[in-house]
Every structure is written in structure tokens, then in C-alpha cells.
Amino acid sequence: KEANAGALTNFEVLDFLRSRGASKDPTRVIVPIAPSEFKVYDYLVESAACNQTKEHVKEFLERCKSYKLAKAEVLNIINLRPSALVEIDPIIEESEKRFGEQLEELVNLVVEVLPEPPTQKLPEPESNEVKEDTTDGKNMDEDKMETVTVEQIDKDQTEPNEDGEQIVVS
């Protein structure tokens, strides 16, 4: 690539790292890539850039010309792939003033032309169940606090205190 040719999209950086062999060396010792470049590669394969192609980027560049966006705005839209108005608003300066209703059309264009980023693993929902004791008498997970809901406390496990409030009796 040319030195100082301008800003690159994340897709272009990822494509360059792939061309140097970053995706082909799981040991990370054979190809001539610095550890910092592997860190960049690892970040980019988890971002929207990993599913983009040259055709996607070219099509988006052609179709967004009518919006008269600044180069930095176009670059950030390609890199971040906003899929909602709240995501595109911080990218475009004075977006409501400049675009008004067209802003939603721009978001729809992004969603239509640029592919979705890879899906992220969602954290597993925590359970509200009381942990059971194991057969050896130890708690199954002693590092986590037990969560007890009011419905789980039997009435015979409570008694009124001197103020008349129900308290748990061990």
C-alpha cells in the first residue's frame, strides 16, 4: 500500500493483515507479523470489518454520495456499521440539523449494504434459584452468594419480630 495515502477502513487493514498471513498462522511465529499487528487482527476479526468485502464498501460509497457526508463520517460509518439512529447520531456532526428524516434512510442504507458484524456471545442469565447442598455437605458454589426470593421462603421459616415484621429463622 502507499505511504500516507489517507485513512484506511478497518476492512482494508484486516485485508492487509490477512494478505500478510495473519489468518493462516495459528502459532503466530511463522509469518512476519509483529505481536501488535496480531492484536489488531484479533480485534478486527471480531468487528464489523470481518464480514465486509470490497464490493460492500464500494456499493456503500456509491450509494451514500447523495448524503454529502464528510470523509471521516463515511469512514466511521463503514468501521462501526451503526444499525440504529442512536448509533449513527454520535458519528455525524449535527445529524438532525443536516439530515432530519433522511437520517433514518441512511441507517437503512447501512443495514442493507454493509453486512452484520459477527454475533457476540451473550452472557448467560443468572438464576434466582437457591443453591443446593451437595452430598458431602459443601455448597456447590461457595464463591457465589445465594439469591433467595421472598416466594422461596416458607412461612414456617419466618416469625414476627417485636415490630411485627416477618424475619427468617435459621
Backbone bond lengths (Angstrom), bond angles and torsions (degrees), N, CA, C in turn:
res aa  C-N    CA-C-N  psi(-1)  N-CA   C-N-CA  omega(-1)  CA-C   N-CA-C  phi
1 K - - - 1.461 - - 1.523 109.66 -
2 E 1.320 115.10 160.83 1.459 120.32 -179.02 1.519 111.29 -80.45
3 A 1.324 116.82 139.46 1.457 121.47 176.35 1.524 109.42 -71.21
4 N 1.311 116.07 139.25 1.470 123.09 178.14 1.530 112.98 54.00
5 A 1.309 117.93 35.90 1.459 121.14 179.70 1.520 111.96 -80.53
6 G 1.308 118.17 -9.76 1.451 121.89 -179.94 1.518 110.59 129.00
7 A 1.307 114.93 -177.67 1.466 120.33 -179.67 1.524 110.01 -72.35
8 L 1.317 115.33 145.25 1.458 121.37 178.64 1.519 109.74 -108.79
9 T 1.321 115.21 149.48 1.458 118.91 172.86 1.521 108.30 -77.57
10 N 1.312 115.61 161.41 1.462 119.77 176.13 1.525 110.21 -59.99
11 F 1.328 117.04 -35.76 1.461 120.60 177.86 1.529 110.82 -59.74
12 E 1.340 117.14 -43.91 1.464 120.80 -179.30 1.528 111.66 -64.90
13 V 1.321 117.26 -38.76 1.465 121.05 177.82 1.525 109.50 -66.33
14 L 1.322 116.80 -44.92 1.461 120.70 178.51 1.520 111.26 -62.13
15 D 1.327 116.65 -42.21 1.465 121.27 178.42 1.536 110.17 -61.76
16 F 1.325 116.79 -41.39 1.465 121.21 178.27 1.526 111.05 -63.22
17 L 1.325 117.63 -45.64 1.466 121.04 179.63 1.527 111.38 -64.50
18 R 1.325 116.34 -37.52 1.471 119.61 176.57 1.530 110.29 -65.23
19 S 1.342 116.99 -39.31 1.463 120.16 -179.96 1.527 111.57 -65.55
20 R 1.316 116.83 -25.28 1.472 120.96 177.28 1.524 111.71 -86.59
21 G 1.344 117.21 -2.93 1.460 120.87 174.32 1.513 116.27 100.64
22 A 1.318 118.44 12.67 1.466 120.89 -177.05 1.523 112.20 -60.44
23 S 1.318 117.51 -34.48 1.461 119.58 -177.18 1.523 112.49 -83.57
24 K 1.314 117.73 -10.76 1.464 121.18 -174.68 1.523 113.61 -99.17
25 D 1.320 118.50 -4.81 1.460 121.03 -175.75 1.529 111.31 -121.50
26 P 1.345 117.85 89.23 1.459 119.43 179.97 1.535 112.72 -66.58
27 T 1.339 117.11 -23.12 1.469 119.93 179.24 1.517 112.42 -79.55
28 R 1.316 115.78 -22.55 1.469 123.49 177.91 1.522 113.19 64.90
29 V 1.335 116.45 30.71 1.462 119.95 177.60 1.524 112.87 -125.61
30 I 1.321 117.88 -18.43 1.460 121.14 -174.92 1.526 112.04 -82.23
31 V 1.311 117.45 -45.49 1.466 120.33 -175.88 1.530 110.76 -81.78
32 P 1.341 116.24 150.67 1.473 119.96 -177.57 1.532 112.50 -82.36
33 I 1.320 115.90 64.19 1.463 120.63 179.98 1.524 108.37 -123.07
34 A 1.325 115.75 135.22 1.461 121.65 -178.98 1.527 110.36 -70.68
35 P 1.331 117.87 154.28 1.465 120.80 177.02 1.532 112.70 -56.47
36 S 1.320 117.17 -35.46 1.467 119.71 178.58 1.529 111.09 -65.77
37 E 1.336 116.67 -34.25 1.459 119.89 177.57 1.520 110.74 -69.07
38 F 1.334 117.65 -34.97 1.460 120.39 175.48 1.521 110.56 -65.41
39 K 1.328 117.80 -34.90 1.465 120.56 176.89 1.529 110.21 -64.85
40 V 1.314 116.13 -41.66 1.467 120.48 176.92 1.529 109.29 -63.24
41 Y 1.322 116.84 -45.03 1.468 121.87 178.67 1.528 110.28 -58.49
42 D 1.340 117.28 -47.42 1.466 120.93 -179.85 1.528 111.60 -58.88
43 Y 1.329 116.73 -39.97 1.463 120.55 178.26 1.528 110.93 -66.27
44 L 1.327 116.23 -45.92 1.459 120.13 -174.30 1.528 113.36 -69.81
45 V 1.331 118.44 -30.51 1.472 118.94 178.67 1.522 111.40 -71.77
46 E 1.306 118.07 -12.89 1.465 122.31 175.86 1.532 112.05 -99.67
47 S 1.325 117.12 -0.92 1.464 121.33 -177.12 1.526 110.75 -102.03
48 A 1.312 115.95 -178.53 1.472 121.66 179.21 1.524 111.93 -62.84
49 A 1.314 118.16 -23.07 1.470 122.19 -177.02 1.525 112.63 -64.45
50 C 1.318 118.14 -26.60 1.470 119.64 -172.88 1.526 112.50 -67.56
51 N 1.307 119.09 -26.21 1.472 121.68 -179.78 1.521 113.24 -98.93
52 Q 1.323 117.79 -3.34 1.459 121.00 -178.26 1.528 110.96 -81.42
53 T 1.336 114.61 154.65 1.464 121.19 174.68 1.522 107.64 -128.24
54 K 1.333 116.21 169.60 1.466 120.15 176.64 1.518 110.41 -59.25
55 E 1.322 116.29 -37.51 1.471 120.73 -179.32 1.526 111.30 -64.44
56 H 1.337 116.99 -41.23 1.465 120.03 178.03 1.525 110.57 -60.76
57 V 1.323 115.82 -47.10 1.462 120.56 -177.16 1.527 110.33 -65.12
58 K 1.350 116.91 -45.06 1.472 119.73 178.86 1.521 111.73 -60.68
59 E 1.338 116.23 -44.57 1.466 119.63 -179.63 1.523 110.61 -62.35
60 F 1.332 116.90 -42.13 1.462 119.10 178.93 1.524 110.84 -63.99
61 L 1.331 117.03 -43.15 1.466 120.40 179.69 1.525 111.11 -60.00
62 E 1.326 117.31 -41.49 1.474 121.23 179.08 1.523 111.49 -66.04
63 R 1.316 116.07 -46.12 1.462 120.19 -173.44 1.527 113.74 -77.23
64 C 1.325 118.09 -19.03 1.470 118.68 -179.28 1.526 112.86 -95.36
65 K 1.340 117.54 0.81 1.474 120.38 -179.90 1.531 112.22 -58.33
66 S 1.320 117.32 -35.71 1.466 120.67 -177.13 1.531 112.71 -65.99
67 Y 1.320 117.50 -16.27 1.464 120.40 -179.09 1.527 112.68 -85.44
68 K 1.327 117.21 -10.34 1.471 122.06 178.73 1.535 111.66 52.67
69 L 1.319 115.04 53.39 1.456 121.64 177.79 1.533 110.08 -84.32
70 A 1.315 116.75 151.27 1.464 121.20 173.79 1.524 108.73 -70.35
71 K 1.333 116.34 155.78 1.469 120.47 -179.34 1.527 111.51 -57.33
72 A 1.314 116.83 -41.00 1.464 120.74 179.83 1.528 111.24 -64.98
73 E 1.326 116.96 -36.31 1.465 120.44 178.31 1.526 110.80 -66.53
74 V 1.326 116.58 -43.53 1.466 120.81 178.80 1.525 109.87 -62.83
75 L 1.323 116.24 -44.45 1.458 121.18 179.45 1.529 111.15 -59.24
76 N 1.318 116.68 -46.02 1.466 120.23 179.98 1.525 112.11 -67.02
77 I 1.318 117.61 -36.19 1.471 119.84 177.86 1.523 109.71 -64.53
78 I 1.318 117.65 -44.04 1.468 120.81 178.92 1.529 110.20 -63.90
79 N 1.315 117.48 -43.02 1.464 121.19 -177.69 1.523 113.34 -69.68
80 L 1.322 116.82 -40.18 1.463 120.37 -173.79 1.526 114.02 -95.26
81 R 1.340 116.94 -22.86 1.457 123.89 -178.48 1.538 112.11 47.47
82 P 1.335 116.62 65.67 1.466 118.85 178.69 1.522 110.64 -66.56
83 S 1.321 116.41 136.44 1.465 120.18 -178.08 1.516 112.14 -117.81
84 A 1.312 117.47 12.17 1.461 121.84 177.83 1.529 108.84 -149.88
85 L 1.326 115.43 159.72 1.468 120.12 -179.42 1.528 111.67 -59.11
86 V 1.326 117.31 -39.16 1.469 119.77 -178.50 1.524 111.69 -67.63
87 E 1.321 117.68 -22.39 1.456 120.44 178.79 1.524 112.31 -85.14
88 I 1.319 117.50 -28.31 1.465 120.32 -177.35 1.534 111.43 -88.74
89 D 1.311 117.64 -24.16 1.465 121.61 -176.90 1.528 113.39 -56.99
90 P 1.340 120.24 -44.25 1.466 118.87 179.14 1.539 113.93 -71.25
91 I 1.314 117.28 -16.95 1.464 121.26 -177.85 1.525 111.19 -80.68
92 I 1.325 116.05 -36.78 1.471 121.32 -174.48 1.523 109.94 -104.11
93 E 1.324 114.59 122.64 1.453 120.30 179.86 1.524 110.49 -66.74
94 E 1.326 116.32 131.88 1.468 123.43 179.44 1.533 111.11 48.88
95 S 1.312 115.95 48.42 1.465 121.15 -173.49 1.529 113.27 -59.22
96 E 1.324 118.22 -44.54 1.467 120.63 -179.39 1.528 111.19 -64.53
97 K 1.307 115.93 -42.11 1.460 120.87 -178.47 1.531 110.75 -66.98
98 R 1.331 117.09 -41.48 1.467 121.61 -176.47 1.522 113.23 -78.99
99 F 1.323 117.62 -35.30 1.464 118.97 -170.60 1.523 115.61 -119.22
100 G 1.305 118.38 -29.52 1.456 120.79 -179.46 1.524 111.42 56.66
101 E 1.333 116.74 -120.67 1.465 122.16 -178.65 1.526 112.77 -69.91
102 Q 1.323 117.79 -22.91 1.466 121.31 179.75 1.521 112.49 -66.44
103 L 1.316 116.67 -18.43 1.461 120.47 -179.22 1.527 111.05 -61.82
104 E 1.311 116.56 -40.18 1.468 120.34 177.75 1.527 110.77 -65.86
105 E 1.333 116.79 -36.13 1.470 120.54 176.03 1.525 110.58 -63.16
106 L 1.323 116.54 -39.10 1.462 120.90 178.71 1.528 110.84 -64.57
107 V 1.324 116.89 -42.58 1.464 120.59 177.29 1.523 109.91 -61.39
108 N 1.337 116.79 -42.87 1.473 120.46 178.29 1.529 111.18 -62.81
109 L 1.324 117.09 -37.00 1.463 121.37 177.09 1.533 110.43 -63.21
110 V 1.324 116.53 -43.97 1.467 121.15 178.71 1.530 109.85 -60.16
111 V 1.315 116.76 -47.57 1.463 121.34 -178.59 1.528 111.06 -64.20
112 E 1.329 116.17 -37.88 1.463 121.01 -178.30 1.526 112.80 -72.03
113 V 1.331 117.71 -41.36 1.466 121.25 -171.18 1.532 112.92 -92.70
114 L 1.311 117.44 -45.89 1.468 120.22 -176.14 1.529 110.21 -88.47
115 P 1.330 117.30 131.31 1.465 119.99 -177.78 1.531 112.12 -68.31
116 E 1.324 114.31 156.63 1.463 120.27 -179.71 1.523 110.97 -67.15
117 P 1.331 116.44 148.12 1.462 118.89 174.13 1.525 109.55 -69.97
118 P 1.320 117.68 165.27 1.460 118.67 178.25 1.521 109.92 -62.32
119 T 1.310 115.62 149.11 1.460 118.76 -179.18 1.508 110.10 -73.69
120 Q 1.303 114.55 138.55 1.456 120.85 178.93 1.522 108.47 -90.07
121 K 1.338 116.55 146.05 1.452 119.89 175.26 1.516 108.05 -71.01
122 L 1.320 115.68 127.22 1.453 120.39 178.25 1.521 108.61 -84.50
123 P 1.331 117.38 143.59 1.461 118.25 177.28 1.522 110.14 -64.45
124 E 1.330 115.53 144.07 1.452 119.25 -179.68 1.513 109.17 -69.56
125 P 1.347 116.87 138.19 1.468 119.01 -179.98 1.524 109.83 -65.87
126 E 1.332 115.16 141.68 1.452 119.19 179.81 1.514 109.51 -80.01
127 S 1.289 115.98 147.25 1.454 122.58 -178.09 1.521 109.80 -90.64
128 N 1.328 116.51 147.64 1.461 122.01 176.78 1.519 111.63 -97.65
129 E 1.316 116.78 13.82 1.450 120.37 -177.63 1.512 110.40 -81.40
130 V 1.350 115.35 151.71 1.451 121.57 175.73 1.521 107.55 -77.85
131 K 1.348 116.47 135.43 1.459 120.67 179.09 1.527 108.93 -70.22
132 E 1.325 116.13 138.20 1.455 122.55 178.73 1.517 109.64 -89.77
133 D 1.328 116.17 150.59 1.456 120.31 173.24 1.516 109.38 -76.58
134 T 1.322 116.61 145.79 1.453 120.60 176.50 1.516 109.20 -84.93
135 T 1.321 117.43 174.08 1.455 121.43 -176.69 1.521 112.91 -64.99
136 D 1.333 118.64 -24.59 1.465 119.28 179.71 1.527 112.25 -88.40
137 G 1.323 117.15 5.98 1.455 121.38 174.50 1.513 114.03 88.72
138 K 1.315 119.50 -4.66 1.464 121.60 179.47 1.518 109.55 -90.39
139 N 1.313 116.52 150.77 1.459 120.97 174.55 1.512 109.32 -65.83
140 M 1.332 117.99 145.45 1.457 121.24 -179.98 1.518 111.25 -63.18
141 D 1.311 118.22 -38.05 1.457 121.44 -179.52 1.518 107.79 -138.90
142 E 1.323 116.54 91.99 1.454 120.60 -174.95 1.521 112.74 -74.72
143 D 1.357 117.27 -17.56 1.458 120.13 -178.36 1.521 112.58 -77.83
144 K 1.316 117.48 -23.20 1.459 120.90 -177.65 1.518 109.98 -100.07
145 M 1.320 115.97 143.39 1.457 120.07 177.71 1.515 109.34 -76.99
146 E 1.306 115.60 147.03 1.465 120.04 177.91 1.519 109.04 -78.03
147 T 1.319 115.70 141.18 1.445 121.65 176.78 1.513 108.05 -109.86
148 V 1.318 116.77 124.81 1.453 121.33 -178.66 1.515 107.65 -124.09
149 T 1.310 115.96 130.86 1.455 119.51 175.76 1.517 108.65 -96.05
150 V 1.327 116.71 160.77 1.454 121.89 -178.10 1.522 110.77 -59.48
151 E 1.334 117.59 -36.82 1.452 121.26 -178.22 1.521 112.09 -65.78
152 Q 1.323 116.99 -24.66 1.455 120.82 -176.24 1.527 112.33 -80.31
153 I 1.301 118.61 -14.45 1.461 121.23 -178.55 1.521 108.13 -88.41
154 D 1.301 115.98 118.86 1.463 120.15 178.33 1.511 110.53 -69.35
155 K 1.311 115.64 152.63 1.459 119.80 -179.81 1.525 111.38 -64.55
156 D 1.357 117.63 -32.77 1.458 118.84 -179.21 1.529 111.49 -74.26
157 Q 1.353 118.59 -6.82 1.458 121.71 175.87 1.533 111.09 -93.37
158 T 1.326 117.22 0.82 1.459 120.43 -179.28 1.518 109.88 -122.93
159 E 1.313 113.91 157.09 1.461 119.51 172.85 1.518 107.82 -150.47
160 P 1.311 116.54 155.21 1.463 118.31 -177.86 1.534 110.88 -73.40
161 N 1.353 116.08 142.76 1.460 119.90 173.58 1.512 108.60 -89.24
162 E 1.339 117.31 -171.21 1.465 119.57 -176.40 1.533 112.33 -66.49
163 D 1.358 119.07 -20.66 1.464 121.58 177.86 1.519 111.51 -89.66
164 G 1.326 118.48 -1.40 1.462 121.69 -179.64 1.515 113.75 89.13
165 E 1.365 119.14 -0.32 1.452 122.44 178.06 1.523 109.71 -80.88
166 Q 1.341 116.45 147.19 1.466 121.09 177.43 1.518 109.70 -78.64
167 I 1.333 117.40 130.27 1.454 122.03 176.13 1.520 108.89 -125.46
168 V 1.344 116.34 155.23 1.461 121.72 -179.12 1.527 108.96 -81.60
169 V 1.329 114.50 132.38 1.459 120.02 178.03 1.518 107.66 -106.71
170 S 1.333 118.66 129.78 1.457 120.86 179.86 1.505 111.17 -88.20
